[in-house]
Amino acid sequence: MSSAARGLLCRFGLGHVEGLTHFQPVSHPQSSPLLKIQILTIFPDVCRAVLQSSILKRAGEKGLANLEAVDLRQWTGDAHRTVDDAPYGGGPGMVMKIEPIDKALAALRSPDSKVILMSPQGRKFSDAVARDLSRERDLILLCGHYEGIDQRVADHLIDDEISIGDYVLTSGVLPALVVTDAVVRLLPGVLGDDQSAQQDSFAHGLLDHPHYTRPADYNGWKVPEILLGGNHAAIESWRHDTALEATRRRRPDLLGESR
Ligand code: 9D3
């Protein structure tokens, strides 16, 4: 696993989740070629706003990833640029049509592409899935925007189907951005050395320990005395103890305990 990924596990205490009982390296090729992610959506502007900020933007600028929002309406043929229609069998809501999606994927995909449908019916996203995806060369994240997508898309046009968790959102756009963010930060060179090295030191499969910065006393709320001295061994031990205590209290499941 890259140092960055290990940092993630520690920070969010995922070290014991779903068979992830020990840390496994993400092995990327020595000079990994760039990862391309295309988010196919009717709201490309929402995606661009996120892709053009902070770490994701820098990953693009450093040439580590090629992140793109693609407007699905490019592959509509009518004046209204229609991407949805009423459901066969009746009922409320609209269903996304297969035709624009099929044409878009035919234009975008290459033999290396992995096409992923973002959907509440998908397999649950996790750190392990993010690490797998970070080894791909070309991801196409297809976002739904209505109550559903014609089932033939899932049956015939995609390689994988992913949900980010058991809550209902209004579309697949935010999930696609969540997946993009989680995958891109795992690519070698995306996080600064500082950041990944620092996260390395948390790598114990626990929730994070508390952090403090100046002032040492704010309104009478004091920084723990031990952090103000220079005893690094004592500080390390305090950090481990508080991390373990936080994990016991808030996420006993991560320690293999029920509550
Ligand atoms: C009434 C059935 N609904 C499914 C739970 C229909 C429906 C609601 C909302 C279908 C799609 C959506 C929009 N959500 C996504 O496209 C989506 C999603 C999500 O809502 N939660 C967690 N992960 C994802 S990935 C895509």
py3Dmol code that shows the C-alpha trace and the ligand (Angstrom):
import py3Dmol

protein = """\
ATOM      1  CA  MET A   1       0.000   0.000   0.000  1.00  0.00           C
ATOM      2  CA  SER A   2       1.193   3.488  -0.712  1.00  0.00           C
ATOM      3  CA  SER A   3       1.997   5.600   2.267  1.00  0.00           C
ATOM      4  CA  ALA A   4      -1.003   7.738   1.358  1.00  0.00           C
ATOM      5  CA  ALA A   5      -3.355   4.789   1.457  1.00  0.00           C
ATOM      6  CA  ARG A   6      -1.970   3.639   4.767  1.00  0.00           C
ATOM      7  CA  GLY A   7      -2.578   7.132   6.053  1.00  0.00           C
ATOM      8  CA  LEU A   8      -6.178   6.926   4.923  1.00  0.00           C
ATOM      9  CA  LEU A   9      -6.683   3.651   6.699  1.00  0.00           C
ATOM     10  CA  CYS A  10      -5.321   4.993   9.882  1.00  0.00           C
ATOM     11  CA  ARG A  11      -7.068   8.323   9.708  1.00  0.00           C
ATOM     12  CA  PHE A  12     -10.459   6.765   9.192  1.00  0.00           C
ATOM     13  CA  GLY A  13      -9.742   3.574  11.028  1.00  0.00           C
ATOM     14  CA  LEU A  14     -10.442   1.331   8.078  1.00  0.00           C
ATOM     15  CA  GLY A  15      -7.657  -1.102   8.843  1.00  0.00           C
ATOM     16  CA  HIS A  16      -9.981  -3.815  10.017  1.00  0.00           C
ATOM     17  CA  VAL A  17     -12.849  -3.384   7.619  1.00  0.00           C
ATOM     18  CA  GLU A  18     -14.078  -6.251   5.469  1.00  0.00           C
ATOM     19  CA  GLY A  19     -11.141  -8.595   5.429  1.00  0.00           C
ATOM     20  CA  LEU A  20      -8.652  -5.761   5.444  1.00  0.00           C
ATOM     21  CA  THR A  21      -6.952  -7.177   8.484  1.00  0.00           C
ATOM     22  CA  HIS A  22      -3.493  -6.090   7.483  1.00  0.00           C
ATOM     23  CA  PHE A  23      -2.156  -3.391   5.297  1.00  0.00           C
ATOM     24  CA  GLN A  24      -1.647  -4.340   1.702  1.00  0.00           C
ATOM     25  CA  PRO A  25       0.410  -2.226  -0.622  1.00  0.00           C
ATOM     26  CA  VAL A  26      -1.126  -0.599  -3.678  1.00  0.00           C
ATOM     27  CA  SER A  27       1.544  -1.588  -6.147  1.00  0.00           C
ATOM     28  CA  HIS A  28       1.698   0.881  -8.947  1.00  0.00           C
ATOM     29  CA  PRO A  29       4.095   0.444 -11.853  1.00  0.00           C
ATOM     30  CA  GLN A  30       7.381   2.288 -11.327  1.00  0.00           C
ATOM     31  CA  SER A  31       6.462   5.120 -13.644  1.00  0.00           C
ATOM     32  CA  SER A  32       2.706   4.710 -13.685  1.00  0.00           C
ATOM     33  CA  PRO A  33       1.102   6.130 -16.797  1.00  0.00           C
ATOM     34  CA  LEU A  34      -1.568   8.685 -16.235  1.00  0.00           C
ATOM     35  CA  LEU A  35      -5.004   7.683 -14.981  1.00  0.00           C
ATOM     36  CA  LYS A  36      -7.842   9.092 -17.044  1.00  0.00           C
ATOM     37  CA  ILE A  37     -11.258   9.571 -15.434  1.00  0.00           C
ATOM     38  CA  GLN A  38     -14.211  10.748 -17.487  1.00  0.00           C
ATOM     39  CA  ILE A  39     -17.390  11.619 -15.589  1.00  0.00           C
ATOM     40  CA  LEU A  40     -20.348  11.284 -17.937  1.00  0.00           C
ATOM     41  CA  THR A  41     -23.235  13.428 -16.677  1.00  0.00           C
ATOM     42  CA  ILE A  42     -25.879  15.988 -17.628  1.00  0.00           C
ATOM     43  CA  PHE A  43     -24.320  18.332 -15.029  1.00  0.00           C
ATOM     44  CA  PRO A  44     -20.723  18.647 -16.243  1.00  0.00           C
ATOM     45  CA  ASP A  45     -20.389  22.125 -14.700  1.00  0.00           C
ATOM     46  CA  VAL A  46     -20.889  20.771 -11.183  1.00  0.00           C
ATOM     47  CA  CYS A  47     -18.081  18.297 -11.825  1.00  0.00           C
ATOM     48  CA  ARG A  48     -15.759  20.866 -13.351  1.00  0.00           C
ATOM     49  CA  ALA A  49     -16.110  23.100 -10.306  1.00  0.00           C
ATOM     50  CA  VAL A  50     -14.847  20.266  -8.104  1.00  0.00           C
ATOM     51  CA  LEU A  51     -12.233  18.927 -10.546  1.00  0.00           C
ATOM     52  CA  GLN A  52     -10.753  22.405 -10.846  1.00  0.00           C
ATOM     53  CA  SER A  53     -10.127  22.812  -7.134  1.00  0.00           C
ATOM     54  CA  SER A  54      -7.325  21.924  -4.762  1.00  0.00           C
ATOM     55  CA  ILE A  55      -5.650  18.534  -4.883  1.00  0.00           C
ATOM     56  CA  LEU A  56      -7.604  17.233  -7.864  1.00  0.00           C
ATOM     57  CA  LYS A  57      -6.610  20.258  -9.912  1.00  0.00           C
ATOM     58  CA  ARG A  58      -2.973  19.827  -8.904  1.00  0.00           C
ATOM     59  CA  ALA A  59      -3.027  16.121  -9.840  1.00  0.00           C
ATOM     60  CA  GLY A  60      -4.095  17.225 -13.313  1.00  0.00           C
ATOM     61  CA  GLU A  61      -1.473  19.947 -13.511  1.00  0.00           C
ATOM     62  CA  LYS A  62       1.275  17.573 -12.386  1.00  0.00           C
ATOM     63  CA  GLY A  63       0.257  15.222 -15.204  1.00  0.00           C
ATOM     64  CA  LEU A  64      -0.671  12.405 -12.792  1.00  0.00           C
ATOM     65  CA  ALA A  65      -4.316  12.243 -13.793  1.00  0.00           C
ATOM     66  CA  ASN A  66      -6.511  13.451 -16.605  1.00  0.00           C
ATOM     67  CA  LEU A  67      -9.884  14.362 -15.093  1.00  0.00           C
ATOM     68  CA  GLU A  68     -12.711  15.324 -17.354  1.00  0.00           C
ATOM     69  CA  ALA A  69     -16.438  16.066 -17.113  1.00  0.00           C
ATOM     70  CA  VAL A  70     -18.320  15.046 -20.246  1.00  0.00           C
ATOM     71  CA  ASP A  71     -21.819  16.325 -21.107  1.00  0.00           C
ATOM     72  CA  LEU A  72     -24.130  13.404 -21.928  1.00  0.00           C
ATOM     73  CA  ARG A  73     -26.394  15.720 -23.937  1.00  0.00           C
ATOM     74  CA  GLN A  74     -23.738  15.827 -26.673  1.00  0.00           C
ATOM     75  CA  TRP A  75     -25.145  12.477 -27.806  1.00  0.00           C
ATOM     76  CA  THR A  76     -28.792  13.509 -28.076  1.00  0.00           C
ATOM     77  CA  GLY A  77     -30.245  14.152 -31.521  1.00  0.00           C
ATOM     78  CA  ASP A  78     -33.393  16.173 -30.895  1.00  0.00           C
ATOM     79  CA  ALA A  79     -33.905  19.901 -30.371  1.00  0.00           C
ATOM     80  CA  HIS A  80     -34.685  19.407 -26.667  1.00  0.00           C
ATOM     81  CA  ARG A  81     -31.577  17.284 -26.130  1.00  0.00           C
ATOM     82  CA  THR A  82     -33.705  14.666 -24.400  1.00  0.00           C
ATOM     83  CA  VAL A  83     -31.976  12.177 -22.092  1.00  0.00           C
ATOM     84  CA  ASP A  84     -35.026  10.784 -20.244  1.00  0.00           C
ATOM     85  CA  ASP A  85     -38.513   9.445 -20.864  1.00  0.00           C
ATOM     86  CA  ALA A  86     -41.553   8.049 -19.034  1.00  0.00           C
ATOM     87  CA  PRO A  87     -41.229   4.515 -17.634  1.00  0.00           C
ATOM     88  CA  TYR A  88     -42.742   1.539 -19.453  1.00  0.00           C
ATOM     89  CA  GLY A  89     -45.405   0.094 -17.180  1.00  0.00           C
ATOM     90  CA  GLY A  90     -46.326   3.519 -15.828  1.00  0.00           C
ATOM     91  CA  GLY A  91     -45.590   5.160 -12.517  1.00  0.00           C
ATOM     92  CA  PRO A  92     -44.038   8.422 -11.408  1.00  0.00           C
ATOM     93  CA  GLY A  93     -40.649   9.792 -12.350  1.00  0.00           C
ATOM     94  CA  MET A  94     -38.554   9.620 -15.458  1.00  0.00           C
ATOM     95  CA  VAL A  95     -36.055   7.034 -16.674  1.00  0.00           C
ATOM     96  CA  MET A  96     -32.784   7.762 -18.425  1.00  0.00           C
ATOM     97  CA  LYS A  97     -32.773   6.572 -22.015  1.00  0.00           C
ATOM     98  CA  ILE A  98     -30.246   4.012 -23.219  1.00  0.00           C
ATOM     99  CA  GLU A  99     -29.547   5.558 -26.621  1.00  0.00           C
ATOM    100  CA  PRO A 100     -27.539   8.690 -25.652  1.00  0.00           C
ATOM    101  CA  ILE A 101     -25.621   6.616 -23.093  1.00  0.00           C
ATOM    102  CA  ASP A 102     -24.760   3.907 -25.623  1.00  0.00           C
ATOM    103  CA  LYS A 103     -23.571   6.482 -28.158  1.00  0.00           C
ATOM    104  CA  ALA A 104     -21.533   8.354 -25.540  1.00  0.00           C
ATOM    105  CA  LEU A 105     -19.828   5.182 -24.340  1.00  0.00           C
ATOM    106  CA  ALA A 106     -19.114   4.088 -27.921  1.00  0.00           C
ATOM    107  CA  ALA A 107     -17.344   7.421 -28.448  1.00  0.00           C
ATOM    108  CA  LEU A 108     -15.511   7.567 -25.102  1.00  0.00           C
ATOM    109  CA  ARG A 109     -14.462   4.031 -24.332  1.00  0.00           C
ATOM    110  CA  SER A 110     -11.214   2.365 -25.376  1.00  0.00           C
ATOM    111  CA  PRO A 111     -10.157  -1.278 -24.984  1.00  0.00           C
ATOM    112  CA  ASP A 112      -8.646  -0.268 -21.617  1.00  0.00           C
ATOM    113  CA  SER A 113     -11.724   1.505 -20.278  1.00  0.00           C
ATOM    114  CA  LYS A 114     -13.598   0.349 -17.227  1.00  0.00           C
ATOM    115  CA  VAL A 115     -17.133   1.745 -17.321  1.00  0.00           C
ATOM    116  CA  ILE A 116     -18.692   2.154 -13.888  1.00  0.00           C
ATOM    117  CA  LEU A 117     -22.335   2.984 -13.321  1.00  0.00           C
ATOM    118  CA  MET A 118     -22.890   5.046 -10.181  1.00  0.00           C
ATOM    119  CA  SER A 119     -26.079   3.591  -8.716  1.00  0.00           C
ATOM    120  CA  PRO A 120     -27.786   2.851  -5.385  1.00  0.00           C
ATOM    121  CA  GLN A 121     -27.884  -0.807  -6.491  1.00  0.00           C
ATOM    122  CA  GLY A 122     -24.103  -1.011  -6.884  1.00  0.00           C
ATOM    123  CA  ARG A 123     -21.540  -2.719  -4.680  1.00  0.00           C
ATOM    124  CA  LYS A 124     -20.497  -0.583  -1.729  1.00  0.00           C
ATOM    125  CA  PHE A 125     -17.521   1.732  -2.248  1.00  0.00           C
ATOM    126  CA  SER A 126     -14.637   1.360   0.209  1.00  0.00           C
ATOM    127  CA  ASP A 127     -10.928   1.981   0.592  1.00  0.00           C
ATOM    128  CA  ALA A 128     -10.284  -1.456  -0.936  1.00  0.00           C
ATOM    129  CA  VAL A 129     -12.350  -0.591  -4.025  1.00  0.00           C
ATOM    130  CA  ALA A 130     -10.572   2.779  -4.315  1.00  0.00           C
ATOM    131  CA  ARG A 131      -7.190   1.001  -4.265  1.00  0.00           C
ATOM    132  CA  ASP A 132      -8.322  -1.393  -7.020  1.00  0.00           C
ATOM    133  CA  LEU A 133      -9.586   1.458  -9.173  1.00  0.00           C
ATOM    134  CA  SER A 134      -6.363   3.425  -8.680  1.00  0.00           C
ATOM    135  CA  ARG A 135      -4.595   0.692 -10.695  1.00  0.00           C
ATOM    136  CA  GLU A 136      -6.842   1.169 -13.744  1.00  0.00           C
ATOM    137  CA  ARG A 137      -5.798   3.321 -16.730  1.00  0.00           C
ATOM    138  CA  ASP A 138      -9.148   4.624 -17.900  1.00  0.00           C
ATOM    139  CA  LEU A 139     -12.318   4.987 -15.840  1.00  0.00           C
ATOM    140  CA  ILE A 140     -15.658   6.192 -17.158  1.00  0.00           C
ATOM    141  CA  LEU A 141     -18.053   7.073 -14.332  1.00  0.00           C
ATOM    142  CA  LEU A 142     -21.613   7.149 -15.611  1.00  0.00           C
ATOM    143  CA  CYS A 143     -24.046   9.210 -13.495  1.00  0.00           C
ATOM    144  CA  GLY A 144     -27.798   8.829 -13.354  1.00  0.00           C
ATOM    145  CA  HIS A 145     -29.986  11.861 -12.678  1.00  0.00           C
ATOM    146  CA  TYR A 146     -33.566  10.638 -12.510  1.00  0.00           C
ATOM    147  CA  GLU A 147     -35.384   7.922 -10.637  1.00  0.00           C
ATOM    148  CA  GLY A 148     -33.636   5.315 -12.679  1.00  0.00           C
ATOM    149  CA  ILE A 149     -31.723   4.301 -15.757  1.00  0.00           C
ATOM    150  CA  ASP A 150     -33.002   1.916 -18.408  1.00  0.00           C
ATOM    151  CA  GLN A 151     -31.983  -1.511 -17.068  1.00  0.00           C
ATOM    152  CA  ARG A 152     -30.372  -2.457 -20.385  1.00  0.00           C
ATOM    153  CA  VAL A 153     -27.551  -0.020 -19.572  1.00  0.00           C
ATOM    154  CA  ALA A 154     -26.601  -2.020 -16.476  1.00  0.00           C
ATOM    155  CA  ASP A 155     -27.193  -5.320 -18.279  1.00  0.00           C
ATOM    156  CA  HIS A 156     -25.144  -4.659 -21.412  1.00  0.00           C
ATOM    157  CA  LEU A 157     -23.012  -1.520 -21.316  1.00  0.00           C
ATOM    158  CA  ILE A 158     -21.064  -1.392 -18.053  1.00  0.00           C
ATOM    159  CA  ASP A 159     -18.247  -3.248 -16.293  1.00  0.00           C
ATOM    160  CA  ASP A 160     -19.077  -2.386 -12.687  1.00  0.00           C
ATOM    161  CA  GLU A 161     -21.771  -0.727 -10.576  1.00  0.00           C
ATOM    162  CA  ILE A 162     -20.915   1.221  -7.424  1.00  0.00           C
ATOM    163  CA  SER A 163     -22.870   2.853  -4.571  1.00  0.00           C
ATOM    164  CA  ILE A 164     -21.175   5.085  -2.010  1.00  0.00           C
ATOM    165  CA  GLY A 165     -23.470   4.071   0.849  1.00  0.00           C
ATOM    166  CA  ASP A 166     -26.982   3.452   2.077  1.00  0.00           C
ATOM    167  CA  TYR A 167     -28.553   6.885   1.759  1.00  0.00           C
ATOM    168  CA  VAL A 168     -30.490   8.361  -1.143  1.00  0.00           C
ATOM    169  CA  LEU A 169     -29.018  11.243  -3.117  1.00  0.00           C
ATOM    170  CA  THR A 170     -30.576  13.153  -5.993  1.00  0.00           C
ATOM    171  CA  SER A 171     -28.078  11.936  -8.574  1.00  0.00           C
ATOM    172  CA  GLY A 172     -24.880  10.018  -9.175  1.00  0.00           C
ATOM    173  CA  VAL A 173     -22.768  13.161  -9.624  1.00  0.00           C
ATOM    174  CA  LEU A 174     -21.593  13.542  -6.042  1.00  0.00           C
ATOM    175  CA  PRO A 175     -20.843   9.799  -5.787  1.00  0.00           C
ATOM    176  CA  ALA A 176     -18.745  10.034  -8.980  1.00  0.00           C
ATOM    177  CA  LEU A 177     -16.796  12.924  -7.467  1.00  0.00           C
ATOM    178  CA  VAL A 178     -16.347  11.033  -4.192  1.00  0.00           C
ATOM    179  CA  VAL A 179     -14.920   8.056  -6.090  1.00  0.00           C
ATOM    180  CA  THR A 180     -12.686  10.346  -8.165  1.00  0.00           C
ATOM    181  CA  ASP A 181     -11.345  12.101  -5.072  1.00  0.00           C
ATOM    182  CA  ALA A 182     -10.676   8.856  -3.193  1.00  0.00           C
ATOM    183  CA  VAL A 183      -8.934   7.246  -6.193  1.00  0.00           C
ATOM    184  CA  VAL A 184      -6.841  10.210  -7.302  1.00  0.00           C
ATOM    185  CA  ARG A 185      -5.364  10.834  -3.849  1.00  0.00           C
ATOM    186  CA  LEU A 186      -3.948   7.275  -3.972  1.00  0.00           C
ATOM    187  CA  LEU A 187      -1.934   7.912  -7.134  1.00  0.00           C
ATOM    188  CA  PRO A 188       1.810   8.185  -6.502  1.00  0.00           C
ATOM    189  CA  GLY A 189       2.874  11.822  -6.282  1.00  0.00           C
ATOM    190  CA  VAL A 190      -0.567  13.342  -5.765  1.00  0.00           C
ATOM    191  CA  LEU A 191      -0.159  14.021  -2.075  1.00  0.00           C
ATOM    192  CA  GLY A 192       2.946  15.940  -1.096  1.00  0.00           C
ATOM    193  CA  ASP A 193       5.704  13.967   0.616  1.00  0.00           C
ATOM    194  CA  ASP A 194       4.937  15.857   3.792  1.00  0.00           C
ATOM    195  CA  GLN A 195       1.333  14.875   3.836  1.00  0.00           C
ATOM    196  CA  SER A 196       1.861  11.204   3.066  1.00  0.00           C
ATOM    197  CA  ALA A 197       4.823  10.813   5.384  1.00  0.00           C
ATOM    198  CA  GLN A 198       2.867  12.451   8.165  1.00  0.00           C
ATOM    199  CA  GLN A 199      -0.087  10.166   7.599  1.00  0.00           C
ATOM    200  CA  ASP A 200       2.255   7.188   7.638  1.00  0.00           C
ATOM    201  CA  SER A 201       2.919   7.794  11.275  1.00  0.00           C
ATOM    202  CA  PHE A 202      -0.789   7.204  12.079  1.00  0.00           C
ATOM    203  CA  ALA A 203      -0.764   3.825  10.473  1.00  0.00           C
ATOM    204  CA  HIS A 204      -2.248   1.707  13.249  1.00  0.00           C
ATOM    205  CA  GLY A 205      -5.769   0.995  11.985  1.00  0.00           C
ATOM    206  CA  LEU A 206      -7.309   3.295  14.602  1.00  0.00           C
ATOM    207  CA  LEU A 207      -9.217   6.540  14.537  1.00  0.00           C
ATOM    208  CA  ASP A 208      -6.971   9.571  14.632  1.00  0.00           C
ATOM    209  CA  HIS A 209      -5.679  11.083  17.873  1.00  0.00           C
ATOM    210  CA  PRO A 210      -6.675  14.676  18.765  1.00  0.00           C
ATOM    211  CA  HIS A 211      -4.707  17.567  17.241  1.00  0.00           C
ATOM    212  CA  TYR A 212      -4.037  21.016  18.696  1.00  0.00           C
ATOM    213  CA  THR A 213      -2.362  24.215  17.597  1.00  0.00           C
ATOM    214  CA  ARG A 214      -1.809  27.617  19.201  1.00  0.00           C
ATOM    215  CA  PRO A 215      -2.938  29.155  21.477  1.00  0.00           C
ATOM    216  CA  ALA A 216      -2.180  26.787  24.361  1.00  0.00           C
ATOM    217  CA  ASP A 217      -5.073  28.287  26.323  1.00  0.00           C
ATOM    218  CA  TYR A 218      -8.199  29.562  24.589  1.00  0.00           C
ATOM    219  CA  ASN A 219     -10.991  30.790  26.879  1.00  0.00           C
ATOM    220  CA  GLY A 220      -9.565  28.495  29.546  1.00  0.00           C
ATOM    221  CA  TRP A 221      -9.746  25.461  27.208  1.00  0.00           C
ATOM    222  CA  LYS A 222      -6.253  24.085  27.538  1.00  0.00           C
ATOM    223  CA  VAL A 223      -4.077  21.997  25.265  1.00  0.00           C
ATOM    224  CA  PRO A 224      -3.018  18.794  27.080  1.00  0.00           C
ATOM    225  CA  GLU A 225       0.140  19.590  29.048  1.00  0.00           C
ATOM    226  CA  ILE A 226       2.092  16.664  27.604  1.00  0.00           C
ATOM    227  CA  LEU A 227       2.005  18.141  24.088  1.00  0.00           C
ATOM    228  CA  LEU A 228       3.663  21.359  25.277  1.00  0.00           C
ATOM    229  CA  GLY A 229       6.824  19.608  26.477  1.00  0.00           C
ATOM    230  CA  GLY A 230       9.486  18.048  24.284  1.00  0.00           C
ATOM    231  CA  ASN A 231       9.188  14.433  25.446  1.00  0.00           C
ATOM    232  CA  HIS A 232       8.559  12.786  22.078  1.00  0.00           C
ATOM    233  CA  ALA A 233       8.263   9.259  23.428  1.00  0.00           C
ATOM    234  CA  ALA A 234       5.629  10.404  25.928  1.00  0.00           C
ATOM    235  CA  ILE A 235       3.796  12.294  23.174  1.00  0.00           C
ATOM    236  CA  GLU A 236       3.801   9.231  20.890  1.00  0.00           C
ATOM    237  CA  SER A 237       2.430   7.127  23.710  1.00  0.00           C
ATOM    238  CA  TRP A 238      -0.277   9.739  24.512  1.00  0.00           C
ATOM    239  CA  ARG A 239      -1.280   9.813  20.842  1.00  0.00           C
ATOM    240  CA  HIS A 240      -1.571   6.035  20.695  1.00  0.00           C
ATOM    241  CA  ASP A 241      -3.605   5.890  23.926  1.00  0.00           C
ATOM    242  CA  THR A 242      -6.026   8.632  22.879  1.00  0.00           C
ATOM    243  CA  ALA A 243      -6.444   7.083  19.420  1.00  0.00           C
ATOM    244  CA  LEU A 244      -7.218   3.700  20.953  1.00  0.00           C
ATOM    245  CA  GLU A 245      -9.636   5.260  23.445  1.00  0.00           C
ATOM    246  CA  ALA A 246     -11.455   7.214  20.700  1.00  0.00           C
ATOM    247  CA  THR A 247     -11.727   4.015  18.639  1.00  0.00           C
ATOM    248  CA  ARG A 248     -13.121   2.029  21.592  1.00  0.00           C
ATOM    249  CA  ARG A 249     -15.656   4.714  22.373  1.00  0.00           C
ATOM    250  CA  ARG A 250     -16.815   5.606  18.870  1.00  0.00           C
ATOM    251  CA  ARG A 251     -15.970   2.708  16.548  1.00  0.00           C
ATOM    252  CA  PRO A 252     -15.602  -0.484  18.605  1.00  0.00           C
ATOM    253  CA  ASP A 253     -16.401  -2.383  15.391  1.00  0.00           C
ATOM    254  CA  LEU A 254     -12.937  -1.429  14.117  1.00  0.00           C
ATOM    255  CA  LEU A 255     -11.394  -3.275  17.039  1.00  0.00           C
ATOM    256  CA  GLY A 256     -13.512  -6.345  16.329  1.00  0.00           C
ATOM    257  CA  GLU A 257     -15.723  -5.575  19.333  1.00  0.00           C
ATOM    258  CA  SER A 258     -19.443  -5.021  19.395  1.00  0.00           C
ATOM    259  CA  ARG A 259     -20.735  -2.259  21.568  1.00  0.00           C
TER     260      ARG A 259
END
"""
ligand_1 = """\
26
9D3
C -37.046 4.653 -5.244
C -35.795 3.962 -5.506
N -34.643 4.860 -5.519
C -33.433 4.040 -5.266
C -33.033 4.065 -3.837
C -34.530 5.513 -6.839
C -33.342 6.380 -6.959
C -33.142 7.440 -6.107
C -32.016 8.277 -6.233
C -32.384 6.138 -7.939
C -31.282 6.959 -8.070
C -31.095 8.025 -7.226
C -29.914 8.909 -7.367
N -28.735 8.327 -6.689
C -27.707 7.834 -7.383
O -27.730 7.861 -8.590
C -26.597 7.234 -6.666
C -26.379 6.986 -5.267
C -27.173 7.260 -4.107
O -28.304 7.806 -4.138
N -26.674 6.871 -2.887
C -25.450 6.286 -2.744
N -24.675 6.025 -3.794
C -25.146 6.376 -5.040
S -24.317 6.119 -6.467
C -25.507 6.791 -7.391
"""
view = py3Dmol.view(width=600, height=400)
view.addModel(protein, "pdb")
view.setStyle({"model": 0}, {"cartoon": {"style": "trace"}})
view.addModel(ligand_1, "xyz")
view.setStyle({"model": 1}, {"stick": {}})
view.zoomTo()
view.show()
